[in-house]
Amino acid sequence: MENLEPVAASSNIPEFTVSELSFALKREIESAFPRVRVRGEISQPSFPRSGHCYFRLKDENAVLDGVAWKGTIPRLGIKIEEGLEVIATGKLTTYAGSSRYQIIVDRLELAGEGALLKLLEDRRKKLAAEGLFDEERKRELPFLPDVVGVVTSPSGAVIRDILHRLADRFPRRVLLWPVTVQGEKAAGEVAAAIAGFNKLPKKGPVPRPDVLIVARGGGSLEDLWAFNEEIVVRAAAASVIPLISAVGHETDTTLIDFAADRRAPTPTAAAEMAVPVRADLLTETLDFGKRLLGGMNRLLRETAVELAGLGRGLGDPRRLIEESQQRLDIAAERLLRGPQRVIEVKQQLLAGESRALRGAIDRFRSDTRQKIERTGDRLGQYADRLKRAGSDLLRRNVDRIDQLGKLLDSYSFRSVLGRGFALVRDQDGHPVLSAAGARAGDMIGIEFADGRIGARVTEGSPAKPQPRPATPRKREGGGGNQGSLL
């Protein structure tokens, strides 16, 4: 068997790198689909820090990636939201970094009126749930405003209709805040105008309006869409100035109509709501004046008739005056006699009371004299008794003092001296109670009943120190430092 060597397979297929192939596909797709319109439902929108928006367009069978660059988003006129069915216009291209194809969107529109109505209904339910459409929040319109604020386009027929209607009914001062009423900037400008009117000071150089009219002419649902944006609805609900919504024709309905205090079917009707008819007011005022004048005349006539009837029943005034004068004279005479009579009665009463008072005083004096006499007798008796008791007490005390004196003399050592005894004292004056208390050579004093003498001890106990005898305790009732001889 012959050895067979492998032969390299030859091919005419060109060789590409991954980048070359990716860029080739990109050129083919961009040249084949330079501009396309794609209908689908927005899914998974994301807004990274770069400001771009990435999302997906999908239907029941496929998904297409989409990109809206940062500079394009404000010009789209529609907010990219989850579940919104749109028609996207743009250029089809590829993204080589992940082998995907995508559409770069430069225009976005809602896919049909049904999608708009669905979005509108969802937004209406959301705002209604927040209470922005509650009837309790709505304010009454002023009867005759001094200043009317209008938010609308300065170049349209709407402002002319409003001014013309106000001039016909009741000319008022009008402040116009010009705004764009259609397009991507319209919602922000309308909301800013409503907020701006509310921020004006009441007594500033530019007066704050008493009522606001937000107006626009008719148009399609897309044309009126700016008045369905949340920013406009919230500004209308937050307005402290009563607000009239006049957007579109009578059959058109926007979300600002629900948040406004009043909805007008047309801008002209809004002007009619804002001010009354001056001619009607003048006519009504004149009618009220006529009715008031007629009522006053009728009241005067009825009052005159009633007064005449009362006059007939009243009688002759002079007769009434004469009777009144007679009653006055009688009353005057009684008045003159009255004080004298009162004085006499009072004098009699005073005399009777005086006699009664003198009798009471006499009785009081008699009783008092008797009480004083009885009291003097008792005081004399008490004095005699006190004198006798004092004499007895003094006598008893003298006898007791004599007895105590005799007892004191019997207790005194001097009575003992009178019986022949003597009291020996040392040189310090202390009694010598025993022979051991005296030493030879000591000076002593000897007291007799009739006097004292001094002596020196010639014989006695040896010179042994002896303790000084304790000073005898004084006897109760005794005198001095006398000793005891008992």
C-alpha positions in Angstrom: 0.0 0.0 0.0 1.3 3.4 -0.9 1.7 6.0 1.8 -0.8 8.9 1.1 0.1 12.4 2.4 -2.8 14.8 3.3 -3.4 17.5 0.7 -4.4 21.0 1.9 -7.9 21.8 0.9 -8.1 24.8 -1.4 -11.0 27.3 -1.2 -12.0 30.6 -2.7 -13.8 31.9 0.5 -12.2 35.1 1.7 -10.9 35.3 5.2 -12.1 38.1 7.6 -11.2 39.2 11.1 -14.0 39.6 13.6 -13.8 43.4 13.4 -13.8 43.4 9.6 -16.8 41.2 9.5 -18.7 43.3 12.1 -18.0 46.5 10.2 -19.0 44.9 6.9 -22.3 43.8 8.4 -22.7 47.3 9.8 -22.3 48.9 6.4 -24.6 46.5 4.8 -27.4 47.0 7.3 -27.1 50.8 7.4 -27.1 51.0 3.6 -30.0 48.6 3.2 -32.1 50.3 6.0 -30.9 54.0 6.0 -34.2 55.1 7.6 -37.0 53.0 9.0 -40.3 53.3 10.9 -40.8 50.5 13.5 -44.0 50.0 15.5 -43.8 48.2 18.8 -44.2 48.4 22.6 -41.5 50.0 24.7 -40.0 47.6 27.3 -37.3 47.9 29.9 -36.3 51.6 29.4 -33.2 52.7 31.3 -31.6 56.1 31.8 -27.9 55.8 32.8 -25.8 58.8 34.0 -24.8 59.6 30.4 -28.3 60.9 29.8 -29.0 58.5 26.9 -32.0 56.2 27.0 -31.8 52.5 26.2 -34.9 50.4 25.6 -36.5 47.6 23.6 -39.2 47.6 21.1 -41.1 44.3 21.0 -44.2 42.7 19.6 -45.6 39.2 20.1 -42.8 37.6 18.0 -39.5 39.6 18.2 -37.5 42.2 20.1 -35.5 45.1 18.7 -33.0 47.1 20.8 -33.4 50.9 20.6 -31.3 53.9 21.6 -32.2 57.6 22.0 -29.2 59.8 22.4 -29.2 62.5 25.1 -29.5 65.4 22.7 -32.5 63.7 20.9 -34.6 62.9 23.9 -35.9 66.5 24.5 -37.1 66.7 20.8 -39.0 63.5 20.9 -42.1 65.2 22.5 -43.0 61.9 24.3 -41.8 60.6 27.6 -40.4 57.1 27.1 -42.3 54.9 29.5 -42.8 51.1 30.0 -45.6 49.6 28.0 -46.1 52.6 25.7 -46.9 51.6 22.1 -45.1 53.8 19.7 -43.8 54.3 16.2 -40.1 54.8 16.3 -38.3 56.5 13.3 -34.6 56.3 12.9 -31.6 54.5 11.4 -30.9 50.8 11.8 -27.4 49.9 12.8 -25.3 47.3 14.6 -23.4 47.3 17.8 -20.2 45.3 17.3 -19.4 45.0 21.0 -22.2 42.5 21.5 -23.2 41.4 18.0 -26.6 43.1 18.1 -28.5 45.2 15.7 -30.5 48.2 17.0 -32.3 51.3 15.9 -31.1 54.8 16.7 -34.3 56.7 17.3 -34.6 60.4 16.3 -38.4 60.6 16.3 -41.1 59.0 18.5 -44.8 59.1 18.2 -47.6 57.2 19.8 -49.0 54.3 17.8 -52.6 55.4 17.1 -55.2 57.2 19.2 -55.9 54.1 21.2 -52.5 54.1 22.8 -52.9 57.8 23.7 -56.2 57.2 25.3 -54.9 54.3 27.3 -52.0 56.4 28.5 -54.4 59.3 29.3 -56.7 57.0 31.2 -53.9 55.5 33.3 -52.6 59.0 34.1 -56.1 60.2 35.0 -56.6 57.3 37.5 -53.2 57.9 39.0 -53.8 61.7 39.6 -57.4 61.1 40.8 -56.1 58.6 43.4 -53.9 61.4 44.7 -57.0 63.6 45.2 -56.1 66.3 42.7 -59.6 66.1 41.1 -61.7 66.1 44.3 -64.6 68.5 44.3 -63.7 69.7 47.9 -60.6 71.3 46.5 -62.3 73.5 44.0 -62.9 77.2 44.8 -65.7 79.6 43.8 -65.0 82.1 41.1 -65.0 85.8 42.1 -68.2 87.6 41.1 -66.4 90.6 39.5 -62.6 90.2 39.3 -60.5 93.4 39.0 -57.7 91.6 37.1 -58.0 88.5 34.8 -54.9 86.5 34.0 -54.7 84.6 30.7 -52.3 81.8 29.9 -52.3 81.1 26.1 -50.4 81.8 22.9 -50.2 85.6 22.1 -50.5 85.1 18.4 -53.6 82.9 18.2 -57.3 83.7 17.8 -57.9 82.6 21.4 -56.6 85.7 23.1 -58.5 87.9 20.6 -61.7 86.0 21.4 -61.2 86.4 25.1 -60.4 90.1 25.0 -63.3 90.8 22.7 -65.7 88.9 24.9 -64.5 90.6 28.1 -64.8 94.0 26.4 -68.4 93.2 25.4 -69.5 91.9 28.8 -67.6 93.9 31.4 -64.2 95.5 30.6 -61.5 94.3 33.0 -57.7 94.6 33.2 -56.2 91.6 31.5 -52.6 90.2 32.1 -51.4 87.8 29.4 -48.6 85.3 30.1 -47.5 84.1 26.6 -46.8 80.4 26.3 -46.4 77.8 23.6 -49.6 75.7 23.5 -48.3 72.8 21.4 -45.0 70.8 21.3 -42.4 69.6 23.6 -41.9 72.9 25.5 -45.6 73.7 25.9 -46.2 71.7 29.2 -43.3 73.3 31.0 -44.2 76.8 29.9 -47.9 76.5 30.8 -47.0 75.1 34.3 -44.5 77.9 34.8 -47.1 80.5 33.8 -49.6 79.2 36.3 -47.0 79.1 39.1 -45.7 82.6 38.1 -49.2 84.2 38.4 -49.6 82.7 41.8 -46.2 84.1 43.0 -47.1 87.7 42.1 -47.7 89.9 45.3 -51.2 91.1 45.8 -50.2 94.8 46.0 -47.0 94.7 43.8 -46.3 96.7 40.7 -47.8 93.9 38.7 -51.1 93.0 40.4 -51.9 89.3 41.0 -55.0 88.2 39.0 -58.2 87.4 40.8 -59.0 84.6 38.3 -56.9 82.7 35.7 -57.9 81.4 32.3 -55.8 78.6 30.6 -56.9 78.5 27.0 -56.1 76.9 23.7 -58.0 76.4 20.5 -59.2 73.0 19.2 -57.0 70.3 17.8 -56.2 66.6 17.8 -55.5 64.5 20.8 -51.7 64.9 20.0 -52.1 68.7 19.7 -53.7 69.0 23.1 -51.4 66.5 24.8 -49.4 69.2 26.6 -52.4 69.9 28.8 -52.5 66.2 29.8 -49.0 66.3 31.2 -48.6 65.8 35.0 -46.6 69.0 35.4 -49.5 71.1 34.1 -52.2 69.2 36.0 -50.3 69.5 39.3 -49.7 73.3 38.7 -53.4 73.8 38.1 -54.3 71.8 41.2 -51.8 73.8 43.3 -53.0 77.2 42.1 -54.5 79.4 44.9 -56.0 81.6 42.3 -59.3 80.2 40.9 -58.6 78.7 37.5 -60.8 78.2 34.4 -59.8 75.6 31.9 -60.7 76.4 28.3 -58.7 73.9 26.2 -60.0 72.8 22.8 -63.6 72.6 21.8 -66.6 71.4 23.8 -66.0 67.8 22.9 -62.3 67.9 23.8 -61.3 66.8 27.3 -57.9 67.1 28.9 -56.7 66.3 32.4 -56.3 70.0 33.3 -60.2 70.2 33.0 -60.4 67.9 36.0 -58.0 69.8 38.1 -59.4 73.3 37.3 -62.0 75.0 39.4 -64.3 75.4 36.4 -64.2 74.0 32.9 -65.3 76.1 29.9 -66.2 74.4 26.7 -64.5 77.2 24.7 -62.2 80.2 25.4 -65.1 82.5 24.7 -67.2 80.7 27.3 -64.3 81.0 29.8 -64.5 84.8 29.4 -68.2 84.7 30.0 -67.6 82.7 33.2 -65.0 85.1 34.4 -67.1 88.3 34.4 -70.8 89.1 34.4 -72.6 91.2 31.8 -72.3 94.8 32.6 -75.5 95.7 30.8 -77.4 93.1 32.7 -76.0 94.4 36.0 -77.0 97.9 35.1 -80.5 96.8 34.1 -80.8 94.7 37.3 -79.4 97.7 39.4 -82.0 100.1 37.8 -84.7 97.5 38.4 -83.7 97.2 42.0 -83.7 101.0 42.3 -87.2 101.3 40.8 -88.4 98.6 43.1 -86.8 100.3 46.1 -88.3 103.7 45.2 -91.8 102.1 44.7 -91.5 100.2 48.0 -90.5 103.4 49.8 -93.5 105.4 48.3 -95.8 102.6 49.2 -94.5 102.5 52.7 -94.9 106.2 53.1 -98.5 106.1 51.8 -99.4 103.3 54.2 -97.7 105.0 57.1 -99.6 108.2 56.3 -102.9 106.4 56.3 -102.1 104.6 59.6 -101.0 107.9 61.1 -104.3 109.6 60.1 -106.3 106.7 61.7 -104.3 107.0 64.9 -104.9 110.7 64.9 -108.6 110.3 64.7 -108.6 107.9 67.6 -106.3 110.1 69.7 -108.9 112.9 70.3 -108.4 116.7 70.9 -104.7 117.2 72.0 -105.7 120.4 74.0 -108.1 118.4 76.1 -105.5 115.8 76.8 -103.1 118.6 77.8 -105.6 120.3 80.1 -106.4 117.0 81.9 -102.7 116.4 82.3 -102.2 119.9 83.7 -105.0 119.3 86.2 -103.4 116.0 87.3 -100.1 117.8 87.6 -101.7 120.6 89.9 -103.2 118.0 92.2 -100.0 116.1 92.4 -98.1 119.3 93.2 -100.4 120.1 96.1 -100.0 116.6 97.4 -96.3 116.9 97.0 -96.3 120.2 99.1 -98.4 118.6 101.9 -96.5 115.4 101.8 -93.2 116.5 103.4 -95.0 118.3 106.3 -97.1 115.2 107.0 -94.0 113.0 106.9 -92.2 115.4 109.3 -95.2 115.2 111.8 -95.3 111.4 111.6 -91.6 111.2 112.1 -91.7 113.6 115.1 -94.4 111.5 116.8 -92.4 108.3 116.2 -89.3 110.0 117.5 -91.1 111.2 120.6 -92.4 107.8 121.4 -89.0 106.2 120.8 -87.4 108.9 123.0 -89.8 108.1 125.9 -89.2 104.5 125.5 -85.4 105.1 125.5 -85.6 107.3 128.7 -87.6 104.6 130.5 -85.0 102.0 129.4 -82.2 104.3 130.7 -83.9 104.7 134.1 -84.5 101.0 134.5 -80.8 100.4 133.5 -79.6 103.0 136.1 -81.7 101.4 138.8 -80.6 97.9 138.0 -77.0 99.1 137.8 -77.2 100.9 141.2 -78.5 97.8 142.9 -75.8 95.6 141.3 -73.1 98.0 142.4 -74.5 98.0 146.0 -74.6 94.2 146.1 -71.1 94.1 144.6 -69.9 96.5 147.3 -71.3 94.4 150.1 -69.6 91.3 148.7 -66.3 93.1 148.4 -66.5 94.3 152.1 -67.1 90.7 153.1 -64.2 89.5 151.0 -62.0 92.2 152.6 -62.8 91.2 156.1 -62.2 87.5 155.3 -58.9 88.4 153.6 -57.8 90.5 156.6 -58.6 87.7 159.1 -56.9 85.1 156.8 -53.8 87.4 156.6 -53.6 87.8 160.4 -53.9 84.0 160.9 -51.3 83.3 158.3 -48.8 85.8 159.8 -49.3 84.4 163.3 -48.8 80.9 162.2 -45.6 81.8 160.3 -44.2 83.7 163.4 -44.8 80.7 165.6 -43.1 78.4 163.0 -40.1 80.7 162.8 -39.7 80.7 166.6 -39.8 76.9 166.6 -37.2 76.7 163.9 -35.0 79.2 165.7 -35.1 77.1 168.9 -34.3 74.0 166.9 -31.4 75.7 165.2 -30.0 76.8 168.5 -30.3 73.3 169.8 -28.3 72.0 166.8 -25.5 74.7 167.2 -22.1 73.7 168.6 -22.2 76.9 170.8 -24.7 75.3 173.1 -22.3 72.5 173.7 -19.5 75.1 174.4 -21.8 76.6 177.1 -21.8 73.2 178.9 -18.0 73.4 179.4 -16.6 72.1 176.2 -14.1 73.8 173.9 -13.4 73.7 170.1 -9.8 73.2 169.0 -8.7 74.6 165.6 -5.4 74.3 163.8 -3.5 77.3 162.5 -5.5 77.1 159.2 -8.8 77.3 161.2 -9.7 73.7 160.6 -11.1 71.7 163.5 -8.7 69.2 165.2 -10.8 66.1 165.8 -8.2 63.9 167.5 -4.8 64.1 169.3 -3.2 62.6 166.3 -4.2 65.6 164.3 -1.8 67.9 166.3 2.0 67.8 166.4 4.4 69.3 168.9 5.1 72.9 168.1 1.9 73.5 166.1 -0.1 76.6 166.9 -3.7 75.9 167.7 -6.8 78.0 168.6 -9.2 77.1 171.4 -12.7 78.5 171.3 -14.8 78.6 174.6 -18.3 79.8 175.1 -17.1 83.2 176.0 -14.2 83.6 173.6 -11.0 82.3 171.9 -7.4 81.8 173.0 -4.2 80.7 171.3 -1.9 77.9 172.4 1.1 75.9 171.3 1.3 72.1 171.4 4.1 71.0 173.6 3.5 67.3 173.4 2.0 65.3 170.7 2.5 62.6 168.0 5.8 62.5 166.1 6.2 64.8 163.1 4.7 62.4 160.7 2.7 64.0 158.0 -0.9 63.5 158.5 -3.5 63.9 155.9 -5.5 67.0 156.1 -8.9 66.2 157.5 -11.6 66.6 154.9 -13.7 69.8 155.3 -16.8 68.8 157.0 -19.9 69.0 154.8 -22.1 71.9 155.7 -25.2 70.8 157.4 -28.4 72.0 156.0 -29.5 75.0 157.9 -26.0 75.4 159.6 -23.7 78.4 159.4 -20.0 78.9 158.4 -17.4 76.1 158.8 -18.4 75.1 162.3 -17.5 71.6 163.3 -19.5 69.0 165.2 -19.0 68.3 168.8 -21.3 65.3 168.8 
